[in-house]
Every structure is written in structure tokens, then in C-alpha cells.
């Protein structure tokens, strides 16, 4: 493959292929083994929005595989403040690197970058659009917990209007015949066109504002924060902030193997006492960003992972 802009760039077979490669690379991601498959390769990290997990996991993934990384750094100290266009930035970094991870506040920026660059582009989040590498680590986490991706009951809760993580994930889970429950405050519902698209493809969708009534049948509860930075009006943000707050006691009747996920950072939507329950998977999920992005980097750079035990 070349660039990864949306989950449509991966077939179901390719998704399984990447997840199997990620499973194999776990000892490398943990630092237990060294496998310099990407030695001599350079990743360009271009993050025009704040990031901790995505940026650091891409960098860790590249370095665990023997490659190197160059970072844009703070936008305020880059040539962007001098008026440099995204096109010019991409063309310039294209000459320095073998692959680019891009995060940008404008929806569609990743596709624009892919159309401009010679090297592959990995979309690390484009506004309220897509976040396919996050979806891959989410799928890996779900498969680790349940041994499969298909025929699961998945509850996606919180900011579904602006949450690019849940946009990409909903599309992917539908492809594996999962039942999807969208839980959100009224003003933060999943975009109507996305819901209509899934339903037109036969998706089994339920929309509700009742979080706690949705937990007991869930195999996965995927919480998200209310994203203040996406709101054009702070007053509108204040109306919905703190809408959902999950506590350990809310999980008393949950399925034994139900997992709670969150793309992080959290604010107050998951109480700290949930961390100690058997259901919490969000920190493991964050680590999985390293191993899945290792597998994706190898695939996008057409580097084969050795057969047999590493």
C-alpha cells in the first residue's frame, strides 16, 4: 500500500494481516527484542495540532524498528507562521523522509497531502474527519480481548459529532458485522450522513442518550471526551461538558469480559476507580499504538516481517 488516509484504504484481509503482524511484533514493541527492519528509513512527524500518544507512538514505533524520526516541532517555531502553505511544507519534507505521519486541524488535509507527496502519508487525524491508525490500534485491542472482531456489541459514547476516532472506528466495525450503539448528548450525535451511510449498507445502528442503560449488553464500551477545541462556541461546550461520567459502580452488571476503551486524553468522563477494574483497557490500548504503527510502517514501506518466531 502507499498512503493510509481512511480505513477504506485497507481491505478486511489487509486489516487482519496488519493485526497479525502487530501480534508478532509485540516483543519488539516491548523492547525485549531488537529488529532493525527500518534501519536507514526516516519518518517525518508533522503535527499541526497537539498530540501525545499518536506522535510519540509513531516515533517509538520507528525507533524500535531501527529507523529515525524528524519532527516538525512547535508550529509556532516553524515556517508555517511565515505563511508557508501545507503543500510547500509537504513537498519540502517529502525530500527529507521516506514516510510522513500527519495530523492537521483541517478535515481533508491528509488526502491533500497524499496528493502532493511522493512518499506515503499516514493520517494521524484530520480535523473531525478520520484517524485510521487509531482505528487499527483499537481493533487490535478489541481482538486481544475477545479473540475476534466480528459479531460484537460495541457502544460508542461521548462526542460522536466531532470525534474522528469514532468516525473511523464505526465504519471499520460495521465491516465486521458488529452491532453499534451510538450514545451521545443531543448536540453531539454521530453525523447524520455517516449514520445514513452505515444503515444503507445494512448496519445495525441504535442511537440513544442513555449511557448506563447501554452498558450491560456491551462487549466494548468506547468512551470519548467532549472536545472543547472543536466547538465554535464555548457556551455550547459548557452545555454538554460533563454529560457522561463513568464510575466503577456503573460496571457492576457488565459482562465479565466487557472492556472499557478510550482514545485518551480523558478529562472527567472516566473516574479513576475504573482504572482498577478488570474492564479497563485504555492504557493497554495506548501502548498498542506502538505495535500497530510498527506493523503499518512496515506495510506502507513495503518491508517484509520475517517468518517464524522473531
C-alpha positions in Angstrom: 0.0 0.0 0.0 1.0 3.6 -0.2 -0.8 6.2 1.9 -3.3 5.4 4.7 -5.9 8.2 4.8 -9.1 6.4 5.7 -10.0 2.8 6.6 -11.2 2.4 3.0 -7.5 2.2 2.1 -7.4 -1.2 3.8 -9.4 -4.3 2.9 -10.6 -6.6 5.7 -7.9 -9.1 4.7 -5.3 -6.4 5.0 -6.6 -5.4 8.4 -6.2 -8.9 9.6 -2.7 -9.0 8.0 -1.6 -5.9 9.9 -3.1 -7.2 13.2 -1.3 -10.5 12.8 2.0 -8.7 12.1 1.4 -6.5 15.2 0.9 -9.5 17.3 4.2 -10.9 16.1 6.0 -7.6 16.8 4.9 -7.3 20.4 8.3 -8.4 21.8 9.9 -5.7 19.7 7.5 -3.1 20.8 8.2 -4.0 24.5 11.9 -3.7 23.9 12.5 -7.4 24.6 13.9 -7.9 21.1 15.6 -5.7 18.5 14.6 -6.0 14.9 16.0 -3.1 12.8 13.8 -3.7 9.8 13.5 0.1 9.1 17.2 0.9 9.5 18.1 3.7 7.2 14.5 4.9 6.9 13.3 8.3 8.2 9.8 9.2 9.4 8.7 12.8 9.3 6.3 13.7 12.1 4.2 16.7 11.0 1.8 17.5 13.8 -0.1 20.8 13.3 -2.3 20.0 16.4 -1.3 18.9 19.9 -0.6 15.2 20.3 1.0 13.0 22.9 0.1 9.3 22.1 -0.1 9.5 18.3 3.1 11.4 17.9 5.1 9.5 20.5 3.9 6.1 19.4 4.8 6.8 15.8 8.3 7.9 17.0 8.7 4.9 19.3 7.5 2.5 16.5 10.0 3.9 14.1 12.9 3.7 16.5 12.0 0.3 17.8 12.5 -0.9 14.2 15.8 0.8 13.8 14.6 3.8 11.8 14.9 7.5 12.7 12.5 10.4 13.0 12.4 14.1 12.2 9.8 16.3 13.9 8.1 19.5 12.8 8.2 20.6 16.4 6.1 23.5 17.5 4.0 25.1 14.7 4.8 28.5 16.3 8.5 28.0 15.6 8.1 26.6 12.1 7.8 28.3 8.7 4.1 27.9 8.9 4.0 31.2 10.9 5.8 32.9 7.9 2.9 31.8 5.6 4.3 28.6 4.2 1.4 26.5 2.7 0.7 22.9 3.6 1.6 22.0 0.0 5.0 23.5 0.3 5.7 22.0 3.7 4.7 18.5 2.4 6.9 18.9 -0.7 9.8 20.0 1.4 9.6 17.2 4.0 8.9 14.8 1.2 12.6 15.3 0.2 13.8 14.6 3.7 11.9 11.5 4.6 10.7 8.1 3.5 7.2 8.4 5.1 5.2 11.1 6.8 2.8 11.0 9.7 0.4 14.0 9.5 -2.0 15.5 12.0 -3.9 18.6 10.9 -6.9 20.6 12.1 -8.5 20.8 8.7 -10.6 17.9 7.5 -9.3 16.6 4.2 -5.8 17.8 4.8 -4.4 14.2 4.8 -5.8 13.4 1.4 -4.5 16.8 0.1 -1.0 15.9 1.5 -1.2 12.4 -0.1 -2.0 14.0 -3.5 1.0 16.3 -3.0 3.7 13.9 -1.8 5.8 11.2 -3.4 6.3 9.4 0.0 3.4 7.6 1.8 1.2 9.7 4.2 -0.2 8.2 7.4 -3.2 10.1 8.5 -2.7 10.8 12.3 -6.0 12.7 12.4 -7.5 15.4 10.1 -9.9 17.7 12.0 -13.2 15.9 12.7 -12.5 13.6 9.7 -10.6 10.3 10.1 -8.0 8.7 12.3 -7.3 5.3 10.7 -4.1 4.4 12.6 -6.1 4.9 15.9 -8.7 2.6 14.5 -6.1 -0.1 13.8 -4.9 0.0 17.4 -8.5 0.0 18.6 -9.2 -3.1 16.5 -6.0 -4.8 17.8 -7.1 -4.1 21.4 -10.6 -5.5 20.7 -9.2 -8.6 19.1 -6.8 -9.1 22.0 -9.7 -9.0 24.5 -12.3 -11.0 22.5 -10.3 -13.1 20.1 -12.3 -11.8 17.2 -13.7 -8.6 15.6 -17.0 -9.9 14.3 -20.5 -10.1 15.8 -19.7 -7.9 18.8 -21.9 -5.4 20.5 -20.0 -2.1 20.6 -21.1 1.1 22.4 -19.5 4.3 21.3 -20.2 7.1 23.8 -19.5 10.8 24.2 -18.6 13.3 21.5 -19.7 11.5 18.4 -20.1 14.6 16.3 -16.6 15.8 16.3 -14.8 12.6 17.3 -12.7 11.4 14.4 -11.7 8.3 16.3 -15.3 7.1 16.4 -16.0 8.0 12.8 -13.2 5.8 11.5 -14.0 3.0 14.1 -17.7 2.9 13.3 -17.0 2.3 9.6 -14.5 -0.4 10.4 -16.7 -2.3 12.9 -19.6 -2.3 10.6 -17.4 -4.2 8.1 -17.1 -6.9 10.7 -20.9 -7.1 11.3 -20.9 -5.6 14.7 -24.0 -4.1 16.4 -23.3 -0.4 17.0 -24.8 1.7 19.8 -24.2 5.4 19.5 -24.6 7.2 22.8 -24.3 11.0 23.0 -25.8 14.2 24.2 -28.3 15.6 21.7 -26.0 18.2 20.2 -23.1 15.7 19.7 -24.8 12.9 17.8 -23.0 10.9 15.2 -23.1 12.8 11.9 -26.4 12.0 10.1 -24.7 11.3 6.8 -22.4 8.7 8.5 -25.3 7.0 10.1 -27.3 7.0 6.9 -24.3 5.6 5.0 -23.9 2.7 7.6 -27.6 1.9 7.5 -27.7 1.9 3.7 -25.0 -0.8 3.9 -27.1 -2.8 6.3 -25.5 -1.6 9.5 -27.3 -2.4 12.8 -27.4 1.0 14.5 -29.0 2.2 17.7 -28.9 5.9 18.7 -29.6 6.9 22.3 -28.6 9.3 25.1 -28.8 6.6 27.8 -25.3 5.6 28.6 -26.0 3.5 31.7 -28.8 1.6 30.0 -26.4 0.5 27.2 -23.6 -1.0 29.3 -24.9 -4.4 30.4 -25.2 -5.8 26.8 -21.9 -4.3 25.6 -18.8 -6.3 24.7 -16.9 -3.0 24.3 -17.7 0.4 25.8 -15.7 3.0 23.9 -15.7 6.3 25.8 -14.6 9.7 24.4 -14.1 13.1 25.9 -16.2 16.2 25.0 -13.7 18.0 22.8 -13.7 21.7 23.8 -11.3 22.6 21.0 -13.8 21.5 18.3 -16.6 23.8 19.5 -17.0 27.1 17.6 -18.9 28.5 20.7 -17.7 28.0 24.3 -21.2 28.4 25.6 -22.3 25.4 23.6 -19.4 23.4 25.0 -20.4 24.2 28.6 -23.9 22.9 27.9 -22.7 19.4 27.2 -19.4 19.1 29.1 -19.6 16.5 31.9 -22.6 14.8 30.2 -21.3 11.3 30.9 -19.2 10.2 33.9 -18.4 6.5 34.2 -17.6 5.1 37.6 -16.6 1.6 38.7 -20.0 1.0 40.3 -21.7 1.5 36.9 -20.0 -1.6 35.7 -21.3 -4.0 38.4 -23.7 -5.7 36.0 -21.4 -5.6 32.9 -20.4 -8.7 31.1 -17.3 -10.2 32.7 -15.2 -9.8 29.6 -16.5 -6.4 28.6 -13.7 -3.9 28.0 -13.7 -0.1 28.5 -11.7 1.8 25.9 -10.8 5.4 25.5 -8.5 7.1 22.9 -7.3 9.4 25.6 -6.7 12.0 26.9 -9.6 11.7 29.3 -11.0 14.7 31.3 -13.7 13.6 33.8 -15.7 11.0 31.7 -14.0 8.0 33.3 -13.4 8.1 37.1 -10.0 6.9 38.4 -11.7 4.0 40.2 -12.5 2.4 36.8 -8.7 2.0 36.3 -8.6 -0.8 38.8 -11.4 -2.8 37.4 -10.9 -5.8 35.1 -12.7 -3.9 32.4 -10.2 -1.0 31.9 -8.1 -1.3 28.7 -7.3 2.3 27.8 -3.7 2.3 28.9 -3.0 -1.0 27.2 -4.8 0.5 24.2 -2.4 3.4 24.2 0.6 1.0 24.2 -0.9 -0.8 21.3 -0.4 2.3 19.3 3.3 1.4 19.1 2.9 -2.2 17.9 0.2 -1.5 15.4 2.0 1.5 14.0 5.1 -0.6 13.7 3.1 -3.1 11.6 1.6 -0.3 9.5 5.0 1.4 8.9 6.4 -1.9 7.6 3.4 -2.4 5.3 3.4 1.2 4.0 7.2 1.0 3.3 6.8 -2.5 1.8 9.2 -4.0 4.3 8.6 -7.7 5.0 8.5 -9.0 8.5 10.5 -12.3 8.8 8.6 -15.5 9.0 8.8 -17.8 12.0 9.5 -16.8 15.6 11.3 -13.5 15.9 
